[in-house]
Amino acid sequence: MKTATIVLLSIAGTLSACKASDPPPAKERAQTEAEKTVYDTQFKALQKAKDVQNVVDQQKSASDKQLQDAEGGH
């Protein structure tokens, strides 16, 4: 009986000493949850592809302009 009481008190003491930290503010929590979606890697890949396409379009425009200037501005 004494052993069971001591074990229960020690378990209760251990659990009460292990207090969980306060959760982050709602704004930070929402941001981290949004960043950790299943589709996050796909959204990043899509954005990267769009960025690359913008660079390619800019290079094409510059190349077209150079060709027009070289032809005499037709």
ABEGO torsion letter per residue (X at the ends): XAAAAAAAAAAAAAAAABBBBBBBBAAAAAAAAAAABAAAAAAAAAAAAAAAAAAAAAAAAAAAAAAAAAAGGX
